[in-house]
């Protein structure tokens, strides 16, 4: 159980450092860098 917790913490640290999911991890996180704001919704610029 402790190994799972350590792996999760290391994964979060790597995610914060790299800014995107590392190869081989779950692709549930956004592919864009974390420091960029999300794109505006369609029609917001019109």
Secondary structure, 3 states (H helix, E strand, C coil): CHHHHHHHHHHHHHHHHHCCCCCCCCCCCCCCCCCCCCCCCCCCCC
